[in-house]
C-alpha cells in the first residue's frame, strides 16, 4: 500500500516537472499540402502527447502534437490547421503565442507573409542594384532583411511581386548564400557572383580636402565599386581609395585616403594612373600632370559671331590644354600663367557649359554667348597707296566683312586677324586719296552695320612736346596736324588710358587739357581723323606750388568753389581755413568760369555751418605736399536775383535802377560791393541791403540778355539779366503851380538824371530832372518864362521829351486858381448847381470826381457848374475838379433828405473854397459869400411843398444873417 502511495506521489511530481513554460521561436514557416498552406510554429516545451493550442490574435487554434523540428536542431515544431490564418489579411499584423499543457508561451508579433519565392540571377562582383521578381506579400521594405555571403544588403523599392536589392561588393567570383527575412518568415537560396568588366578611368582628376585638412586626389571613371574601397595605382604603387560615388554626369568618383603620394610629386610633373577592382586592372593608363590649383577669374561673354578672346586666371604654363564649349572643341592658342587665349566658334545667344582640362586637372563652368554689337571702326593705317588697314572691334572671323567707302563702293573683305586687342582688316579702297581728304567708311558683319565714320587721309603726324605738370592742366604742343576741326582729334595717355580733352587744333598746333599724373614718362596717343600717332613721349614734372585766387563762387548745390592753378586732379586737395582748420576738398576740375584754371570745393557742406556772415577768413590750399598762397575772403551767403527786366537807359524809373533778390549779406554798407557789371558796362552802387541793390550807370546798356557779374566781398556771382528799351514817356492831364508860381507837370517815365525838355506851343524849355511824388513823376522849371506870355483861360499845348523820345501831347487851359461854392447834397442823389470861378464854358474841358466816382457834368459857365450826383451814405467825401488840366480838391457833405414840413421857409447857404490844389501844398483860404450856391430845385420835393414869395425869402435871409451875428 505504501508502495502505491509513493508511486502516485512520484507520478504527480513527474507531471509537474514536465509542464514548464513553452518558448515560441522568433520565426515561423509554412507547410504546403495540395497547395494548401498551413502555419508551422517552432519552439521549445511543446506537448508531444496531446494537441497544442496556437493563440492567434486572441483566437485559439488546435495545432496537434509536437514533433522534433527537421530544420532547427533541438527545437519542437507544430503545424496548425490552414483555418488558423484564413481570416487574417495578407501582410497584416498577427500576434501569436502557444499554449501547451495549459501553459502559455511568450508572444511573437509578425506580419502574415505568404510563402516567399524569388527568381535569382547572377550578379557582378562590383555590386550593383538588382531588380528581382517573386512573391513577397508586402511593399513595406522596413520588415525585409537580406544578406548575401553574410553581408547585409540595402533594400530599395518593394512591392508584393518585386524588390530592388543593392548587391554588395565581393572581391572574388563564386556562389554565396542569399538569405531573405520578411517579418518572421525566412527564405534561403544561393546567388552566383561573376567578374565585372574591367574598370575605366577618365582623363581628369580633382582635389578634395579631407576633414583632417589634407588635400588628396580624386579620380573619375566607370565600373568602380560603390560598395567597398577601390584601388588606384599611381606610378606602379597601389593606394586605397574610397567607394565610388556617382556624380551628376553619371561618372563615379573615388578619393585617396592620404596625400602621401602627391607629396612626392612636383608641380607640373607627370604621374601615371590606373585602377584595379576585383583583381581586374583598368584598360587605360593615364598620363597626368600634377596641378594643385587652376582658376578662371573672369569669363567675359562670347559673341555669337565667334572670335578670339582670353580668359584671365591662374594656369600652369607649358602644359597642353583641351577646351570644350558645349561639347564643341575650342582651339587654345596660348597658355600663360595668368591667362589663356583661344578661338571660339559661332553660337546663338545663350548659356553653355565649358570644360577646360590641363594635364588631367579640369575646370568646368558656364559661359554666356551674347548678340554681337555692331562692329566698331577705330582707326586706320595706310599700308601703301593701294591698301588701308582698319583697326576696330567685332569684325567677322567666320562671317564676311562688307566695307562701304563714301556711301558707294562695297568691298567684301577676307577673314580679319587680331592685333594687340584689335581686329584688323586690310583692303584696297579702289580709289586714291590725297592728304587732307575726308572719306566716310562703314563695316557690316552678319547684317550688323557699324556707325558711319568720317576719316581724314593722313600719312604722318609730328608733334613737339614739352613737360607737363603733375597736377594736370592745359598745354599747347606744336607740330603737324593737318586739320583745323577739333571734332576729328582725340588725345589719350596710353599708360593708363587717361583721356585728354582736346580744346583746339590747327594744322600746326594742338591745345588740350591733361590729367594729373605722378612724375615720369608717358606715351601720348594722338588720333586725327582715324590716323594715330602713339610714338610721342611726354614728361610729367613736379610743378611749383599751387596758387589760389582771392575770389570764390557758390555752386548750384550750395558749395563754395575756389579757383586757382596746380590743384590736384588725382590726389586729395585740402583747404586750410584761418591757418588751423584743414578740411577735405574735392579733386580738381577744369574751371567753367576761367579757362586754364582749376576749381575745387569742400567735399561736404557741413564745414560751412561754422562760418559767420560778413566775417573775414583766410584760405589756403594744400596738395601733394605743396602749400598755396594765402587769401582773405569775406563770407557771403549764396546770392540769387529775381527774374526781371531793366531799362537800357538809367534814370527813367527814378534816380537809380533796382534789382531784387537775395544778396547773401545783411550789411547796408555799399563798399562791400567791389564790382558790378552788366554786360561790359560797370555800374555804380547806390545802396544795398539783404534783398535789393540800387545802382546807376552812365552808359546805355545793350538790349537783350546780358551777363551780370557781381562781386560782394570776395564772392563772385554770375547770372544774366534782360535789358529792354524804356517805355515812351506819358504826360498826365494834370498840372499845378509851385509855391513860387512855377508850372509843375505830372506823368511817368520822365528822366530823373538829366533835365527833361518841355515843349509849350512847340517851343522847347529845359525843365528840372524828374522827382517822384504821390506815385507820379513830376517836373517843373527854374522860372516862369515858359508861361509868362500866356493869359488866364488861354489854351496851350504841351508835350515832354525825356532825352530819349517824346511823350503824348495835351492841351491845357491856363488857370491859376479855382473857387467853388458847395452846398450839402442829398444822400438819395440828385442834381445840383455850384457857383464859383471856373473860367470856361466847355464841359469837355472839365472832369469831376466825388470819392473817386466820375460825375456827369451837365453844364458849366465861368461862374457855375451843374451836375448829376449819385446817392451815398451820410458823410463827408472828397471832391476833385480838373479844368483844362488844373486840378484842386475840396470836400462835400451828404445829408439826409429833409421832409417837406421840416424845410418849409428855410434854405441852406453855400460854402465857397478858393484855390485848394490837388498837390496838397497850397490852400488860399475859405470864405462865406452868402447865397451864391443855388441848388437845382426842379425835382426837389421842397419846390412842391411851399410857394414862398421873394420878399419872404429876403426877410428870412436877413433874419438868418442877423442871427449869425449875435
Buried (B, 14 or more C-beta within 10 A) or exposed (E): EEEEEEEEEEEEEEEEEEBEEBBBBEBBBBBEEEEEBBBBBBBBBBBEEEEBBBBBBEEEBEBBBBEEBEEBEEBBBBBBBBEBBEEBEEBEEBEBBBBBBEEBBBEBEBBBBBEBEBEBEEBBBBBBBBEBEBEBBBBEBEBBBBBBBEBEBEBBEBEBEBBBBBBBBBEEBEEBEBBBBBBBBBBEEEBEBEBBEBBBBBBBBBBBEEEEEBEBBBBBBBBBBBBBBBBBBBEEEEBEBBBBEEEEEEBBBBBBEBBEBBEEBEEBEBBEBBBBBBEBBBEBEBEBBBBEEBEBEEBEBBBBBBBBBBBBBEBBEEBEBBBBBBEEEBEBEEBEEEBBBBBBBBBEEEEBEBBBBBBBBBBEEEBEBEEBEBBBBBBBBBEEEEEBBBBBBBBBBBBEBBBBBEEEEEBEBEEBEBEEEBBBBBBBBEEEBEEEBBBEBBBBBBEBEBEEBEBBBBEEBEBEBEEBBBBBBBBEBBBBBBBEEBEBBBBBBEEEEBEBEBBEBBEEBBBBBBBBBEEEEBEBBBBBBBBBBEEBEBEBEBBEBBBBBBBBBBEEEEBBBBBBBBBBBBBEBBBBBEEEEEBEBBBBBBBEEBEEBBBBBBBEEEBBEEBEEBEEBEBBBBBBEBEBBBBEBBBBBBBEBEEEEBBBBBBBBBBBBBBEBBBBBEBEEBEBBBEBBBBEBBBBBBBBEBEBBBBBBEBBBEEEEBEBBBBBBBBBBEBEBEBEEBEEBBBBBBBBBBEEEBBBBBBBBBBBBBBBBBBBEEEEBEBBBBBBEEEBBBBBBEEBEBBEEBEEEBEBEBBBBBBBEBBBEBEBBBBEBBBBBBBBBBBEBBBBBBBBBBBBEEBEBBBBBBBEEEBEBEEBEEBBBBBEBBEBEEEEBEBBBBBBBBBBBBBBBBEEBBEEEEBEEEBBBBBBBBBBBBBEEBEEEEEEBEEBBBBBBEEBEBEEBEEEEEEEEEEBBEEEEEEEEE
